[in-house]
Amino acid sequence: MGLLNVIRRLALREKLPIREIARRTGLSRNTIKKYLKSGAIEPKFSVPERPSKLDPFADKLSAWLKTDSTKSRKQRRPLTRLHTDLVALGFTGSYNRVAAFAREWRTARQTADRGTFVPLAFRPGEAFQFDWSEDFAVLGGERTKLQVAHTKLSHSRAFVVRAYLLQTHEMLFDAHWHAFRVFGGVPERGIYDNMKTAVGQIGRGKERQVNLRFLAMANHYVFEPDFCNPAAGWEKGQVEKNVQDARPRFWQPIPNFPDLAALNAWLEQRCVEQWREIPHGHLVGSVADVWSDEQHALMPVPAPFDGFVEQSNRVSPTCLINFERNRYSVPASFANRRVSLRVYPERLVVVAEGQILCEHVRRIDRSHHLPPRTIYDWRHYLTVIQRKPGALRNGAPFVELPPAFRQLQEQMLKRPGGDREMVDILALVLHHDEQVVLTAVELALSEGIATKTHVLNTLHRLIDGKAINGPTVDAPQALLLRHEPKADVGRYDNLRARSTGGRHAS
């Protein structure tokens, strides 16, 4: 670089001829002419391409490196093994050449994978982003795997986190309702990835075959669903970042709560508190400050969407239907018939002939090591035991009778015909309020008269509003018994003597 500076100074500043510059520098005139003609201010040296012994094996080695990159770290072959395999194929070069090729291949791959992105900006009330994640919590003393729903407003960056045991349609609908309730409104657009609970089939470009129930939910809340390109999580980068940030905020250390409802109540409270603590980053103030301004641009929240998933189910001869490894009882009049089961996040509703037959609390058991459970409602079997009263003694649905009914049953089954009378008493709940019948049984037991007749008498008094334990009646003094009669069986012999033929008066 110093010699090039000397040539330029002699030619341009001192105006010396080429011959004199060649004499002073010892360079040929052609070399001096070349430098001056190119106008270069620093020398450039081109490295000629030399053939490598690895060139015939470059494609094979690239394929091996690409295959190993998809495996776990412990399953990848070391470079020494790759070098040995290449030698077996005829490679005569050194290990260093293979290692240099692998470094260049990994550097090029990392550069290509990074990609180029455009920053996004959203106006108030324009959009929200939704995503799922998996985390753990201790519920009722047991470590439980949870499916966590993340919903985030794109403008104010307010977020709501809610946990579920499953990632199904009814859980998705419930997560949207609670998010809109906390946000205080509904944005114009929702940004999702191509989750199976929303997208049935991915078409070309932005074409999607959207699930009908998901589309019904979007129409109810009046927002437009927008789905990202496959494997393009950066299109909803805000909620992806929220998934990462939520782990140190909520799940480390692992939260411990008695049940899922208590955990979700805590998560909702912590989210609102975090809004006040986290600065927005792009706008002045905290997330809560920007959210309060964005609320005016949100559509008011309508009534909750009836977010159930309906499926057909056949009732067994034992009046049971199967759902998620568990069995639930149905009124006996629908045995051996098909009914519709409406699945909600926390309950199951059985519907037939346009009316609701019964409801059950939904039991979700994530462990397959536990046996299936059967959830009975003894009222569903009353019409059966009216025809088969003997089934009351060992009937599984009647194990969970209220304590008063159980105590009455123990007393009545000790005498003949007691099972039939007990069935008649239980059947009273089909026509009267169950609590009133239970009160009548408790009064009968407290009085020590555990009979069907007394229970019916007490029940009718309760229904008619009459007093059960009336006031003591004071009898007039004239009605008092002053001379108690004495028992005399001898007078029956006088009757025999008076009768004709000495026969008994009868």
C-alpha positions in Angstrom: 0.0 0.0 0.0 3.0 2.4 0.7 4.5 1.7 -2.8 1.2 2.5 -4.4 1.0 5.8 -2.5 4.6 6.6 -3.8 3.6 6.0 -7.4 0.5 8.1 -7.2 2.4 11.0 -5.4 5.2 11.0 -8.1 2.8 10.9 -11.0 0.0 13.1 -9.8 1.6 15.7 -7.5 5.2 15.9 -8.8 4.2 15.3 -12.5 7.2 12.9 -13.2 7.2 10.8 -16.4 6.6 7.1 -16.3 10.3 6.4 -17.2 11.5 8.4 -14.2 9.0 6.7 -11.8 10.1 3.3 -13.0 13.8 4.3 -12.4 13.1 5.5 -8.9 10.8 2.6 -7.8 12.4 -0.2 -9.8 9.0 -1.3 -11.2 8.4 -1.9 -14.9 6.6 0.8 -16.8 3.7 -1.5 -17.6 3.1 -2.1 -13.9 3.1 1.6 -13.2 0.7 2.3 -16.1 -1.6 -0.5 -14.8 -1.8 1.0 -11.3 -2.4 4.6 -12.6 -5.0 3.5 -15.1 -7.0 1.5 -12.6 -7.2 4.4 -10.2 -6.8 2.0 -7.2 -5.8 3.5 -3.9 -5.0 0.2 -2.2 -3.7 -3.1 -3.7 -6.1 -6.0 -4.3 -4.9 -9.5 -4.5 -7.1 -12.2 -6.1 -6.8 -15.7 -4.9 -7.1 -18.1 -7.7 -9.6 -20.9 -7.3 -7.7 -24.1 -6.7 -9.4 -27.5 -7.0 -9.9 -29.3 -3.6 -9.8 -33.0 -3.0 -13.2 -32.5 -1.2 -15.0 -31.2 -4.2 -16.2 -34.6 -5.5 -17.6 -35.3 -2.0 -19.1 -31.9 -1.2 -22.7 -32.9 -2.0 -22.4 -36.1 0.0 -21.0 -34.2 3.0 -23.6 -31.5 2.8 -26.4 -34.1 2.8 -24.9 -35.8 5.9 -24.6 -32.4 7.7 -28.3 -31.6 6.9 -29.5 -35.0 8.1 -27.6 -34.7 11.4 -28.9 -31.2 12.0 -32.4 -32.6 12.4 -31.3 -35.0 15.2 -30.6 -34.4 18.8 -27.1 -33.4 19.9 -26.3 -36.8 21.3 -27.3 -38.6 18.1 -25.2 -36.5 15.7 -22.1 -38.0 14.2 -18.8 -36.2 15.1 -16.7 -34.8 12.3 -14.1 -37.4 12.9 -16.7 -40.1 12.0 -17.7 -38.1 8.9 -14.1 -37.9 7.8 -13.7 -41.7 8.3 -16.8 -42.3 6.2 -15.5 -40.1 3.4 -12.2 -41.9 3.5 -14.1 -45.2 3.0 -15.7 -43.6 -0.1 -12.2 -42.7 -1.5 -11.5 -39.3 0.0 -7.7 -38.7 0.4 -7.8 -35.3 2.1 -7.2 -34.4 5.7 -9.6 -34.0 8.6 -8.9 -30.2 8.8 -10.4 -29.8 5.3 -13.6 -31.6 6.4 -13.8 -29.5 9.6 -13.4 -26.2 7.6 -16.1 -27.3 5.2 -18.5 -28.0 8.1 -17.9 -24.6 9.7 -18.6 -22.8 6.4 -21.8 -24.9 5.9 -23.1 -24.1 9.4 -22.3 -20.4 9.0 -24.1 -20.2 5.7 -27.1 -22.1 7.1 -27.4 -19.8 10.2 -27.3 -16.7 8.0 -30.0 -18.1 5.6 -32.3 -19.1 8.5 -32.3 -15.7 10.1 -34.3 -14.1 7.4 -35.4 -10.5 7.0 -38.5 -8.9 8.6 -40.5 -5.7 8.5 -41.6 -4.1 11.8 -45.3 -4.1 12.3 -47.6 -1.3 13.7 -51.2 -1.6 14.6 -53.8 1.2 15.2 -56.0 1.0 18.4 -58.6 -1.7 18.3 -57.3 -3.2 15.1 -56.2 -6.7 16.1 -55.4 -9.2 18.7 -53.1 -12.2 18.6 -53.7 -15.7 20.0 -51.6 -18.7 20.7 -51.3 -21.8 22.9 -48.4 -23.0 25.1 -47.7 -25.9 27.5 -46.8 -25.3 31.1 -47.0 -27.1 34.5 -48.7 -26.3 37.8 -49.5 -28.1 41.0 -53.3 -28.6 41.3 -54.6 -30.3 44.4 -51.2 -31.6 45.3 -50.5 -33.2 41.9 -48.2 -31.8 39.2 -50.4 -31.2 36.2 -49.6 -30.5 32.5 -51.6 -27.5 31.3 -52.6 -26.0 28.0 -52.3 -22.2 28.4 -54.2 -19.8 26.1 -52.4 -16.4 25.4 -54.4 -13.5 24.0 -52.7 -10.1 23.4 -53.9 -6.8 22.0 -51.6 -5.8 19.2 -51.7 -2.0 19.9 -51.6 -1.7 23.7 -49.9 -5.1 24.2 -52.3 -5.9 27.1 -52.4 -9.7 27.5 -54.5 -12.3 29.2 -53.3 -15.8 30.2 -55.7 -18.6 31.1 -55.0 -22.3 31.7 -56.9 -25.4 30.7 -56.4 -29.1 30.9 -57.1 -29.7 27.1 -56.6 -27.8 23.9 -60.0 -28.4 22.3 -62.8 -26.3 20.7 -64.8 -25.6 23.8 -61.6 -24.5 25.7 -60.8 -22.2 22.7 -64.2 -20.6 22.8 -64.0 -20.1 26.6 -60.6 -18.5 26.3 -61.9 -15.9 23.9 -64.8 -15.0 26.1 -62.6 -14.4 29.2 -60.1 -12.5 27.2 -62.7 -10.1 25.7 -64.3 -9.7 29.1 -61.0 -8.6 30.7 -60.0 -6.4 27.7 -63.4 -4.7 27.9 -64.1 -5.1 24.2 -63.5 -6.9 20.9 -60.9 -5.8 18.3 -61.6 -5.9 14.6 -59.3 -8.8 13.7 -57.8 -11.9 15.3 -54.4 -13.2 14.2 -53.8 -17.0 14.6 -51.5 -19.7 13.5 -53.0 -22.7 11.6 -54.2 -24.6 14.7 -56.5 -27.6 14.1 -59.3 -26.3 16.2 -59.7 -23.4 13.8 -58.4 -24.5 10.4 -59.6 -27.7 8.7 -57.4 -27.4 5.6 -54.7 -25.0 4.4 -55.1 -23.8 0.8 -52.9 -21.7 -1.5 -51.7 -18.4 0.0 -54.2 -17.1 2.5 -57.0 -19.6 1.6 -58.2 -21.6 4.6 -61.0 -24.0 5.2 -62.2 -22.6 8.6 -63.9 -24.8 11.1 -67.7 -24.0 11.2 -67.9 -23.7 15.0 -64.9 -21.5 15.1 -66.4 -19.3 12.3 -69.7 -19.2 14.3 -67.7 -17.9 17.3 -66.0 -15.2 15.1 -69.4 -14.2 13.7 -70.8 -13.9 17.2 -68.1 -11.6 18.5 -67.9 -9.8 15.1 -64.2 -10.1 14.3 -62.3 -11.3 11.2 -60.0 -14.3 11.7 -56.6 -13.9 10.0 -54.3 -16.9 9.7 -50.5 -16.8 9.4 -48.5 -18.6 6.7 -47.4 -22.1 7.7 -44.3 -22.1 10.0 -44.3 -18.3 10.0 -44.6 -17.5 13.7 -43.1 -14.1 13.3 -46.3 -12.9 11.7 -47.8 -12.9 15.3 -44.5 -12.2 17.0 -46.1 -10.2 19.9 -47.9 -13.2 21.3 -45.0 -15.5 20.6 -42.9 -13.2 22.7 -45.6 -13.2 25.4 -45.3 -17.0 25.6 -41.6 -16.7 26.4 -42.1 -13.8 28.9 -45.0 -15.6 30.7 -42.8 -18.4 31.9 -40.6 -16.4 34.3 -43.6 -14.2 35.2 -46.2 -16.9 36.1 -44.7 -20.4 35.9 -41.4 -20.1 37.7 -41.5 -21.3 40.3 -44.4 -23.7 39.6 -47.6 -22.3 41.1 -49.5 -24.3 43.6 -53.3 -24.1 43.9 -56.1 -26.3 45.1 -57.9 -26.4 41.7 -57.9 -24.9 38.2 -60.4 -22.2 39.0 -58.2 -20.8 41.7 -55.2 -20.8 39.4 -57.1 -18.9 36.6 -58.4 -16.4 39.1 -54.8 -15.7 40.2 -53.5 -15.6 36.6 -56.2 -13.0 35.6 -55.3 -10.8 38.6 -51.5 -11.1 37.9 -52.0 -10.1 34.2 -53.8 -6.9 35.2 -51.1 -6.1 37.7 -48.4 -6.7 35.1 -50.1 -4.2 32.8 -49.4 -1.4 35.3 -45.8 -2.6 35.8 -44.6 -3.2 32.2 -43.7 -0.1 30.1 -45.2 -0.1 26.6 -41.8 0.4 24.9 -43.0 2.3 21.8 -45.5 4.7 23.3 -45.4 6.8 26.4 -46.6 5.1 29.6 -47.3 1.6 30.8 -49.3 -1.1 29.0 -52.3 -0.2 31.3 -52.1 3.5 30.2 -52.2 2.6 26.5 -54.9 0.0 27.1 -57.1 2.6 28.7 -56.8 4.7 25.6 -57.4 1.7 23.3 -60.7 0.7 25.0 -62.6 3.4 23.2 -61.7 1.7 19.9 -62.9 -1.7 20.9 -66.4 -3.0 20.2 -68.5 -3.6 23.3 -68.5 -7.3 24.4 -71.7 -9.1 23.4 -73.3 -11.9 25.4 -71.1 -15.0 25.9 -71.0 -17.3 22.9 -72.6 -20.7 23.6 -69.4 -22.4 23.0 -70.2 -26.1 23.1 -69.2 -29.0 20.8 -72.1 -31.3 20.1 -71.8 -35.0 19.3 -74.1 -37.9 19.1 -74.0 -40.7 21.7 -75.9 -43.9 22.3 -77.3 -44.6 25.8 -76.5 -48.1 27.1 -79.0 -50.5 28.7 -77.6 -49.4 32.1 -78.5 -45.7 31.3 -75.0 -44.6 30.7 -73.1 -42.7 28.0 -69.3 -42.8 27.4 -67.2 -39.7 27.0 -63.4 -39.3 27.5 -63.0 -42.7 29.2 -65.7 -41.9 31.8 -69.4 -42.8 31.9 -72.3 -40.5 32.9 -75.9 -41.5 33.7 -78.9 -40.5 31.7 -82.7 -40.7 32.6 -83.8 -44.3 32.2 -86.6 -43.3 29.7 -83.8 -42.8 27.1 -82.0 -46.1 27.6 -81.0 -47.8 24.3 -81.6 -44.5 22.4 -79.4 -41.9 20.8 -79.0 -38.5 22.5 -76.9 -35.4 21.8 -74.1 -34.5 24.1 -73.1 -30.9 24.4 -69.5 -30.5 25.7 -68.6 -27.4 27.6 -65.2 -26.8 29.4 -66.6 -27.6 32.8 -69.9 -29.4 32.2 -71.7 -31.9 30.0 -75.3 -31.3 28.8 -77.4 -34.2 27.5 -80.1 -33.1 25.0 -82.9 -35.1 23.2 -86.1 -34.2 21.5 -85.4 -30.5 21.8 -85.1 -30.5 25.6 -82.3 -30.7 28.2 -82.4 -34.1 29.9 -79.6 -33.6 32.5 -76.3 -32.0 33.2 -73.1 -33.4 34.8 -69.9 -31.8 36.0 -67.2 -32.7 33.5 -64.4 -34.9 34.8 -61.1 -34.6 33.0 -58.5 -37.3 33.9 -55.2 -36.8 32.2 -53.6 -39.9 33.7 -54.4 -43.1 31.8 -53.1 -45.2 34.7 -56.2 -44.5 36.7 -59.3 -46.6 36.0 -62.3 -45.0 34.2 -64.9 -43.4 36.5 -68.7 -43.7 36.4 -70.7 -40.6 37.5 -74.3 -41.6 38.6 -77.4 -39.5 39.4 -79.7 -41.8 41.4 -82.7 -39.8 40.3 -82.2 -41.1 36.7 -82.9 -44.7 37.9 -86.1 -44.1 39.9 -88.4 -45.3 37.1 -86.4 -48.5 36.9 -86.6 -49.4 40.6 -90.3 -48.7 40.6 -90.6 -51.8 38.5 -87.6 -53.6 40.1 -87.6 -52.6 43.8 -85.1 -55.3 44.7 -82.4 -53.4 42.7 -82.4 -50.8 45.4 -80.5 -52.9 47.9 -77.3 -53.2 45.9 -77.8 -50.7 43.1 -74.6 -48.7 42.4 -76.4 -45.4 41.7 -77.9 -45.4 45.2 -74.7 -45.6 47.1 -74.5 -41.8 47.0 -78.0 -41.1 48.4 -78.3 -38.2 50.9 -77.5 -39.3 54.5 -81.2 -39.1 55.6 -82.3 -41.3 52.7 -79.5 -43.8 53.5 -80.5 -43.9 57.2 -84.2 -44.5 56.3 -83.2 -47.2 53.8 -81.2 -49.1 56.4 -84.2 -49.1 58.8 -86.9 -50.0 56.2 -85.0 -52.8 54.4 -84.9 -54.7 57.8 -88.7 -55.4 57.6 -90.6 -57.3 54.8 -91.8 -55.0 52.0 -89.5 -52.3 53.1 -87.8 -52.1 49.7 -91.1 -51.3 48.0 -92.0 -48.6 50.6 -88.5 -47.1 50.3 -88.9 -46.9 46.5 -92.2 -45.1 46.9 -90.6 -42.6 49.2 -87.7 -41.9 46.8 -90.1 -41.6 43.9 -91.7 -38.6 45.7 -88.9 -36.4 44.4 -90.3 -36.9 40.9 -93.4 -35.0 41.9 -92.3 -32.8 44.8 -89.3 -30.6 45.6 -86.4 -32.9 46.7 -85.5 -30.7 49.7 -89.0 -30.8 51.0 -89.1 -34.6 50.8 -85.7 -34.8 52.5 -87.0 -32.6 55.3 -90.0 -34.8 55.8 -87.7 -37.9 56.0 -85.4 -36.1 58.6 -88.5 -35.2 60.7 -89.8 -38.8 60.6 -86.4 -40.1 61.7 -86.1 -37.6 64.5 -89.5 -38.7 65.8 -88.5 -42.4 65.6 -91.4 -43.3 63.2 -89.6 -44.4 60.0 -92.6 -45.5 58.0 -94.0 -44.6 54.6 -97.3 -43.4 56.1 -95.7 -41.1 58.5 -93.3 -39.6 55.9 -96.3 -39.0 53.6 -98.3 -37.4 56.4 -95.3 -35.1 57.3 -94.7 -34.3 53.6 -98.3 -33.2 53.1 -98.2 -31.1 56.2 -95.1 -29.3 54.9 -96.7 -28.8 51.5 -99.9 -27.5 53.0 -98.1 -25.2 55.4 -99.5 -26.8 58.5 -97.5 -27.0 61.7 -95.7 -30.2 62.3 -95.3 -29.9 66.1 -98.5 -28.1 67.2 -99.1 -26.5 70.6 -100.2 -28.5 73.6 -104.0 -28.5 74.1 -105.3 -27.9 77.6 -108.3 -30.2 78.2 -111.2 -28.8 80.4 -111.2 -30.0 84.0 -114.6 -31.5 83.5 -113.2 -34.0 81.2 -110.6 -35.4 83.6 -110.9 -39.0 84.5 -111.5 -39.2 88.3 -112.3 -42.9 88.8 -110.1 -45.2 86.7 -112.1 -48.4 85.7 -110.7 -51.7 86.8 -110.2 -54.6 84.5 -112.6 -57.5 85.3 -112.6 -60.5 82.9 -115.0 -62.4 85.1 -118.0 -60.6 83.6 -117.4 -62.5 80.4 -118.3 -65.7 82.3 -121.7 -64.1 83.2 -122.3 -63.6 79.5 -121.8 -67.3 78.9 -124.2 -68.2 81.6 -126.9 -66.0 80.2 -126.5 -67.4 76.7 -128.7 -70.4 75.6 -127.0 -73.8 75.8 -124.1 -72.5 77.7 -122.4 -71.1 74.5 -120.2 -68.0 74.3 -122.0 -64.8 73.6 -120.3 -64.7 70.2 
